[in-house]
């Protein structure tokens, strides 16, 4: 599945949540989607947990 289709599905889910559940549901769906994205990237190996905890000085090396 292409990234465009995944983005479209995510946008539609956010739209439905905003329309039927209001702004609070929109924010909840967006936050859970972002958490799911990060967890998925961690499981695929694209991100490391240490990337979130390193200071700016350590990233330049």
N, C-alpha and C positions, 0 to 999 in steps of 0.2 A: 504494500500500500504506500503510495507516495506521500510525502510530507504535506503537499497541498490538500489532499483528501483528509488526512488526519487533522490538519488545521481547520478545514471546513466543518468536520464533525465536532471538533471542540467548540468552535464558534456557534454552531447550532445548539449544542448542549447549553452553553452559557446564555444564549438567547432565550431558549425555552425556560431555563431557570429564572431568568430576569422577568420574563413575561408572566409566568404562572406563579412564581414564588416571591417576587419582589426583589428589591435590591439586596436584602440580607441573603437570600438564597443564591443570588448571582455571585456575591462575594464568597460564600461557602463553596460553591462549585469551582470557582476560580482558584481558591486556596488549595482545595483538595486536588485539583488538576495539576497545580504547580508542585505539590508534594509528590504526587504520583510520577510526574516527569523526572524529578530529581532522584527518586528511588529507582526508577527504571534505568536512568543513566548510571547510577551506582552499580546496579546488578549487571549491566552490560560491560562494565569496566571502563567506561568513558570518563568517569569522575572517580576521585578517591576521597574518602571521608576527611582526610587531612587537608584537602584543598579548602575546606570551610574554616579551618582553625589556624592556618598559618597567617603570620603577619605579612605586611606588604614587603618588608625587607627580605623575607625568605623566598618570595615568588620570583624575584629577579635572578636568582641563581640557577 
